[in-house]
């Protein structure tokens, strides 16, 4: 398989000299971060530095020095936002090349130090210079930079670069991580501010591939409902999150959602998530007006008077933590066993989708692990919407699994309009710009298999193109699937080990108490429960995730149905 998924690498008729190139040092296929070197004429711009090891940047210096260039990995660095996968290498980069100028938005420049908690804030060097928003600035001769709010995280920006020549202007936009919807603490990227910019090249994230998300408020409501059911059932909840962004969004959701308003409940915040809350308070004037208005009437985060109470978790609180239902927000890397101690009540651990958080249940007592969606990146329709509004000649996808990015590059609506690229690390992408370009043919994206029906057994045979895809291993790891109709199409979904383990652990607990699932009228034995979700349109829990031991008036026995 070719590493470079670019559909076109040769100039088309009418193209001018190649003034634009992109060399990705890393594209965040796994957790290696994002770091892209862009050349615009004589200018070399490094976009983000999420590398844990910056040695690959040093390798390019020798080649540049041989050509007589400056002995630096780039002429300047621009940072889209403060998350580690975009900024973790900055401190090492600054130490290795102190003369290399680094720029970011004002809010990002203040949040960046949180990536290095081991550093003394008083001794921390000033890593970057702050640039204003939506104010074009000639940062080098004939090179203009302009920052646009990108949603996703306070201070996150899309970066517009304009290179002036005698013949024309070349424009490149790098989205960083972007989100079109408003969230609790950040306003979404505004498409109207970007229309009409006449972009030549768009470097864009594709974290969710072609997935389609429910509306943001629906995501919030489903999560709040799940947490509310758990605490009502005398179960405590742990929400491991990154230090910045999602943790603070969750805290605002829990403080303002109707399920929790006035509820006699403690919300404990621990570790770097608490430090992130303090950093947000320092930036209150940069947050949306609605958030500032909220803060005028009550504390934004820390509040022990208004229910639910929000408190910092201290060592002395651990002994009684979980004796009554509570919620804990903690670091994504925290050892959860210090919260889930054997003498406490049951725990529900909720993990965010698309963030790789490892949980070893073997060492955790009385725990259930589940996942939720509270997206901070745009989904597939949002991604294509931004592309069609900007109408660039070249679209370069980064930030996402290779399979998800391949889904985007295979979209016919993109293939027929743009040069589409999805390079691997180290693959140079030439970006020739001209007045016309050849329309590439769309690849085949639908594959045919065979369906055989023999009495009560139906066999579906899939082609190698499907089973060789790296996603197949995750889809089929248990060998069990769920099938359901969606209009005239049948949709297959693999059942994960986590779903089966959760169900088996509850089954074992029932057997220890002398009765089996088949004896109970609960969601686990209801004919409408599939994949721990209710599919009965008449039920109040329709389309919600359900606990297997739950019950509703629309219960219908699975055993009666089978008989």
C-alpha positions, 0 to 999 in steps of 0.5 A: 500500500502506498504511504502517500494517498495523494490522488494527484502529484503532477502539475496540471495544465495552466499551473505556475511554478511550484511555490507550495509544499508540505512535509509532515513530520507527524500527522497524529495517526496514533498518538505521535502528535501533529507537526507539519513543515510548510514551504511557501516560496522561500519561507519554511513554516512549522505548524504545531510541534506535537512530537514527543521526540524532536530528533526528526526536526534536527535531521532536516537541518543538515540538509538545509545547511548543505543548501546554504539555508539557516541552521534551524528546522524552520524560519518560524513556528505557529501553534494552533492550540495548547493540547499536548498532541499539538504542542508537547515538543515546544519546550524541547524545541525552544531549548534546542533552538532558542532563536527560533521564533514561536507564535500563538494566540494570546490564550494559547500562550498562557495555557501552554505551560500546563503541558510541563507540570514538572517545571517550576512556573517561575523558571519556565521560559516564555516560549512564544509570542502572542498574536492578535486574532483576525489581524493580518500581520506581515511576519516575514517579508511577503508572508502574512499570517492571520489567526481565526478562532477555531472552536475546540479549545479556548485560544485554538485558532485556524492559521491563514498564511498568505505569500505575496509574489509579483504574479499572485498571492498564494493562500494556505489555511491550517485548521488545527483542531476545529469545531463548528458547534458552540460548546459550554466554554468555547464558541464554534468556528464561524464559517462566515468569517472564512468564506471568500478567502480564496484559499489555494491549500487547506490542511485540515484535521479528519479525526472523526472521518466520515462519522455523523454525530448527534446534535451537541445538546443531544450528546450532552443530554445522553451523557447527563442522563447516564450519569444521573441514572448511575448516581440515582442507583447509588453508583459513583462515577469517574470521568478521566479526561485530558487536563484542558478542554473536555474536563472543564466542559464536563464540569460546566455540564454537570453544574448547569444541566437540569438533572443535577441542579440542586442535587445533593451531590459532590463533584470532586476534581483532581490533578491536572484537571483542577489545574486546568480549571484554575487556568481557565479562571485566569482567562475568564475575559477571553471566554464567551459572554454567556460564561462571563455572565454565569461567573458574575452570579456564582463561581465558575468552578469551585463552589461548596455552597451551591448544589451540586458542590464542586471541590478539589480532591485532597488526600484526606478525602480518599478514605470516604470517597464513594461511601455515598454517590459522587462524581470524580473528574481526574487525569486521563493518566491517573491510577483509578484504583486510588478512588475505587477502593474495596470498602466503597460503593460501586463505580461507573467509569465513563471514557470519552470516545476517540481519546485513548485512555487505558483502564485495567479493571483487573485491579478495580473493585466493583467497577463498570466501564462504559464510553460516551460521546461529547465531541470536540472535533467536527464530524464528517459533515462538518468537515466537508461543509468547511471544505466546500465553503473554502473551495481550495485546489488542494485538501490535505488531511491530517490528524486521524487514523489512516482508515478514517482519513481514507474514508474522507479521501474516498468521498466522491464529493471531494474527489470530483472537486479537489486534489485530495491528499492524506500523507504519512509522516515523511512523505513530501506533498507537492502542492502545484497551484494553477487555474485548472486541474484534472478531475480525478476518478473516484475510487470504488468505495462499495464492495460486494459480498455474498449472502447464503440462506440455509434454513435458519442459518444465514451466512454473509461472505465478505471480500478481502477488501473489508476483512483486510482493513485494520478496523476489521480486527476491532469489529470482529474481535468477539465474533459476535455482531448485532444486526438491525434494519435501517430503512431498506438497508441492514446495518451490522455492528460488532459487539466489543469485549467491553460490552460482553465483559460488563454483561458477564460480570453482572451475570456472575454477580446474579449467580452468586446471589442464587438467581440467573438473568432469566429469572429477572424482568430487567433490560438484560432479559428484554427482547428490545435490549441490544448492545446495551441500548433500548430499541423499543419505540414505546419505551421511555428509554428508547435509543438510550444506553441502558443498564442491564439490571434496569427495568421499564414498563415496556419490558417484554421477556426475551424468553417468551419471545423466543418460545 
